[in-house]
Amino acid sequence: MPTVFQPDFRMPGETPARPRTDHAGLPITPGDTQDYFTEVATDYSAWSPSYNMHFGFWRAGLNPLRREGMLVEMNRMVGRALRLGDAPQGNDTRRCVIDMGCGAGATARTLVGDDASLYAVTVTNVAVQNRIAAKLDAAAGVADRMAHIEADYTRTGLPAAQADGAWAVESACYAGGTDKADFVREAARLLKPGARLAVVDGFLLRRQPGRLAGWLHRLWADSWAVPTLAVRDDFVAALQAHGFEDVEVKSLRWRVAPSALHIPVLATRFTLAELWKARGRLSPWRRKHIVASYCALALGMFWRDFDYCMVTATRRCD
């Protein structure tokens, strides 16, 4: 890997947030999120053997019954949004991209596998995800161009203005606040002037959703250890305030619907199988993981309150 991406974690005096033992009525903390992803890490393989921990993108020519193809297409959509091919390239061009909240690195693995000039750094604070990612990298033959670091993606310790592109696929929602300002600030710091950011996630369309939609959002968020979804307009304002321009929001509601419709059958089959194996006993986070899967499909039906979008922006050349 290029040395520019060797992280520096010198942050004296900081201590990580500790997980809570009682979640009832309390705000979600970074410790909760870390606990959740650690506990359910291998459960995601039921959705995707390659650990694509997100919805898929359907286009003409893809079979809507084949989930993995749509999941990989979402990864490639992110790659196209970064417009890495627009920059002049020499024979020895090496470009570095960052996955902010990578899960097990599936999006980075797809993009690196498609483009031999790419090197990827992925950031997660969940150690088990990095172990899974390393095994999958080796199987895909891209381990020499992937680096996985364990860090908070709002304070990565990576050097400034060195990334040729960055993205967050269903991970920006884990930052705090409805504008996700800490996430946006770090993305702006990491990207070179003129480089692109792509964010794919669910967004609230208004600060005060309807009563049923608000209850469903809270149940979903608590079950997947999300503090809150971003409010779309707040997120766009944060991008503009932190040095991004050419901000574009594109709804993917209908593009992800075919993969979302896989949830009822898959989640039910998974639940029954796991309950059988565990003799009816599942840990609290695993139970919540199942609840959130159903909630995600239901939340998408509240069109006035919720949308699933790709937001792209360019780091301003100051």
C-alpha positions in Angstrom: 0.0 0.0 0.0 1.2 3.6 -0.6 2.7 5.0 2.5 0.4 8.1 2.4 -2.3 5.9 4.0 -0.4 4.8 7.1 -2.7 6.0 9.9 -1.6 8.1 12.9 -3.8 7.4 15.9 -2.1 9.7 18.4 -5.1 11.0 20.3 -4.0 11.3 23.9 -6.5 11.3 26.7 -9.4 9.8 24.7 -11.2 6.7 25.9 -13.8 4.8 23.8 -17.4 4.9 24.7 -18.4 1.9 26.8 -21.4 -0.3 25.8 -24.5 -0.2 27.9 -26.2 -3.2 29.4 -29.7 -1.6 29.5 -30.9 -0.2 26.2 -34.4 0.7 27.1 -35.2 4.3 26.4 -31.6 5.4 26.2 -29.8 6.9 23.2 -27.7 4.6 21.0 -24.0 5.0 21.7 -20.9 4.1 19.6 -20.4 1.2 22.0 -23.8 -0.1 21.2 -23.1 0.0 17.5 -19.8 -1.8 18.0 -21.5 -4.5 20.1 -24.3 -5.0 17.6 -21.9 -5.5 14.6 -19.7 -7.8 16.6 -22.5 -10.0 17.7 -24.3 -10.3 14.4 -21.2 -10.3 12.1 -21.7 -13.7 10.6 -25.5 -13.3 10.4 -24.9 -11.0 7.4 -23.6 -13.9 5.3 -27.2 -15.1 5.0 -27.9 -11.9 3.0 -24.7 -12.1 1.0 -22.0 -14.7 1.1 -19.6 -11.9 0.0 -20.8 -9.7 2.9 -22.4 -7.0 0.8 -24.1 -5.4 3.8 -26.5 -3.2 1.9 -29.4 -3.2 -0.5 -28.8 -4.0 -4.2 -29.2 -1.8 -7.3 -31.5 -3.3 -10.0 -31.1 -2.3 -13.7 -32.4 -3.8 -16.9 -30.5 -7.0 -17.6 -30.2 -8.1 -14.0 -32.4 -10.9 -12.7 -34.4 -9.4 -9.7 -34.5 -12.9 -8.2 -30.7 -13.0 -7.9 -29.8 -10.8 -5.0 -26.0 -11.0 -5.2 -25.8 -9.6 -8.7 -27.9 -6.6 -7.6 -25.7 -6.1 -4.5 -22.5 -6.1 -6.6 -24.1 -3.7 -9.0 -24.7 -1.2 -6.1 -20.9 -1.4 -5.5 -20.2 -0.6 -9.1 -22.7 2.3 -9.0 -20.7 3.8 -6.2 -17.5 3.4 -8.3 -19.1 5.1 -11.2 -20.3 8.0 -9.0 -16.7 8.6 -7.9 -15.8 9.4 -11.6 -12.3 8.1 -11.1 -11.9 7.6 -14.8 -12.3 11.3 -15.4 -8.8 12.1 -14.1 -5.7 11.9 -16.3 -3.9 8.6 -15.9 -0.3 7.4 -16.6 0.9 3.9 -16.9 1.9 3.8 -13.3 -1.2 5.6 -11.9 -2.1 4.5 -8.4 -5.3 5.9 -6.9 -6.4 5.4 -3.3 -10.0 5.3 -2.2 -11.5 5.1 1.3 -14.6 3.2 2.5 -15.9 5.0 5.5 -17.7 2.3 7.5 -16.9 -0.6 5.4 -18.5 -3.6 7.1 -16.4 -6.4 5.7 -15.1 -4.4 2.7 -17.3 -5.7 0.0 -17.7 -2.5 -2.0 -13.9 -1.9 -1.9 -13.3 -5.5 -2.9 -15.5 -5.1 -6.0 -13.9 -1.8 -7.1 -10.4 -3.0 -6.6 -11.1 -6.2 -8.4 -12.5 -4.2 -11.3 -9.7 -1.7 -11.6 -6.0 -2.7 -11.1 -5.0 0.9 -10.5 -7.0 1.2 -7.3 -5.9 0.7 -3.7 -8.5 0.8 -1.0 -8.4 1.7 2.7 -11.5 0.6 4.7 -12.4 1.9 8.1 -14.5 0.1 10.7 -14.4 0.0 14.5 -15.4 -3.6 14.5 -12.4 -6.0 14.7 -14.3 -9.1 13.6 -15.3 -7.4 10.3 -11.7 -6.8 9.4 -10.9 -10.4 10.1 -13.7 -11.5 7.8 -12.6 -8.9 5.2 -9.0 -10.2 5.2 -10.1 -13.7 4.4 -12.4 -12.6 1.6 -9.6 -10.3 0.1 -7.3 -13.3 -0.1 -9.9 -15.4 -1.8 -10.6 -12.6 -4.3 -6.9 -12.2 -5.0 -6.8 -8.5 -4.0 -5.2 -8.6 -0.5 -2.2 -6.7 -1.7 -4.3 -3.7 -2.6 -6.6 -3.6 0.4 -5.8 -2.2 3.9 -8.3 -2.5 6.7 -7.9 -0.2 9.7 -9.8 -0.4 13.0 -10.9 3.2 13.8 -13.8 5.6 14.2 -14.6 6.9 10.7 -15.2 10.4 12.1 -11.5 10.4 13.4 -9.6 8.0 11.2 -6.1 9.2 11.9 -5.4 9.1 8.1 -3.5 12.0 6.5 -5.4 14.8 5.0 -6.1 15.5 1.3 -4.7 12.2 0.0 -7.8 10.2 -1.1 -8.9 10.1 -4.7 -12.5 9.2 -3.7 -14.5 8.1 -0.6 -17.9 6.5 0.0 -20.2 5.3 2.7 -22.8 2.7 1.8 -25.4 2.4 4.6 -22.9 3.5 7.2 -23.1 7.4 7.3 -26.3 6.9 9.4 -24.2 5.6 12.3 -22.6 9.1 12.8 -24.3 11.4 15.2 -27.0 14.0 14.5 -29.4 14.5 11.7 -26.7 16.2 9.6 -23.9 13.7 10.2 -21.5 16.7 10.4 -18.7 14.7 12.1 -18.7 12.2 9.2 -18.9 15.0 6.6 -16.0 16.9 8.2 -13.7 13.9 8.2 -14.6 13.0 4.6 -13.8 16.6 3.5 -10.5 16.4 5.4 -9.5 13.1 3.7 -10.3 13.9 0.1 -8.1 15.7 -2.4 -9.5 18.9 -3.9 -11.7 17.8 -6.8 -12.2 14.3 -5.5 -15.7 12.9 -5.0 -17.7 11.5 -2.1 -20.6 9.1 -2.6 -23.1 8.3 0.2 -25.8 5.6 -0.2 -28.3 5.5 2.7 -31.8 5.9 3.9 -32.8 9.5 4.7 -35.6 11.2 6.6 -37.3 13.8 4.4 -38.5 15.9 7.3 -37.3 16.5 10.9 -40.6 15.5 12.4 -41.9 12.4 10.5 -45.5 11.3 10.9 -46.5 9.5 14.1 -46.4 6.0 12.7 -43.3 6.6 10.5 -41.5 8.2 13.5 -42.3 5.2 15.7 -41.2 2.8 13.0 -38.0 4.8 12.4 -37.1 4.7 16.1 -37.8 0.9 16.3 -35.7 0.3 13.2 -32.9 2.6 14.4 -32.7 1.1 17.9 -32.8 -2.4 16.5 -29.8 -1.8 14.2 -28.0 0.4 16.7 -28.4 3.6 14.6 -28.5 6.9 16.5 -30.8 8.4 13.8 -31.1 8.5 10.0 -29.9 11.8 8.5 -32.4 14.3 7.5 -31.8 14.8 3.8 -31.7 18.6 3.8 -29.6 18.8 6.9 -27.1 16.4 5.4 -26.9 18.4 2.2 -26.4 21.6 4.2 -23.5 20.0 6.1 -21.8 19.0 2.9 -22.0 22.5 1.6 -20.8 23.9 4.9 -17.7 21.7 5.0 -16.3 22.4 1.6 -18.3 20.3 -0.9 -19.9 21.5 -4.1 -21.9 20.0 -7.0 -24.1 18.2 -4.4 -26.6 15.9 -6.1 -29.3 13.8 -4.5 -30.7 10.9 -6.4 -33.6 8.7 -5.2 -32.9 5.0 -5.6 -36.2 4.0 -4.1 -37.3 1.9 -7.1 -33.9 0.6 -7.9 -33.5 -1.0 -4.5 -37.0 -2.3 -4.2 -36.3 -5.6 -6.0 -33.6 -6.5 -3.4 -35.7 -5.2 -0.5 -38.5 -7.6 -1.5 -36.1 -10.5 -0.7 -36.4 -9.6 3.0 -39.6 -11.3 4.1 -38.7 -14.8 2.8 -35.1 -14.6 3.7 -35.6 -13.1 7.2 -38.4 -15.6 8.0 -36.3 -18.6 6.9 -33.2 -17.3 8.7 -35.2 -16.7 11.9 -36.7 -20.1 11.9 -33.4 -21.8 11.2 -31.5 -19.8 13.9 -34.2 -20.4 16.5 -34.0 -24.1 15.7 -30.3 -24.2 16.1 -30.3 -22.1 19.3 -33.3 -24.0 20.7 -35.4 -20.9 20.7 -32.8 -18.7 22.4 -31.3 -15.8 20.5 -29.2 -13.0 22.1 -30.9 -9.5 22.3 -28.9 -8.0 19.4 -29.6 -11.0 17.1 -33.3 -10.7 17.9 -33.2 -6.9 17.1 -31.3 -7.6 13.9 -34.2 -9.7 12.7 -36.8 -7.1 13.8 -34.9 -4.3 11.9 -34.8 -6.4 8.7 -38.6 -6.3 8.6 -38.8 -2.7 9.7 -36.5 -1.6 6.9 -39.0 -2.9 4.3 -42.0 -1.3 6.1 -40.2 2.1 6.5 -39.7 2.3 2.8 -43.5 2.5 2.3 -43.7 5.9 4.0 -42.8 8.0 1.0 -43.5 11.4 2.6 -41.1 10.7 5.4 -38.4 8.5 4.0 -36.3 7.9 0.9 -33.3 5.8 0.0 -30.8 7.9 -1.9 -27.4 8.3 -3.4 -25.8 11.6 -2.5 -22.7 12.7 -4.4 -20.5 15.7 -3.9 -17.1 17.1 -5.0 -14.5 18.4 -2.6 -14.1 22.1 -3.5 -10.8 23.2 -4.8 -10.1 26.0 -2.4 
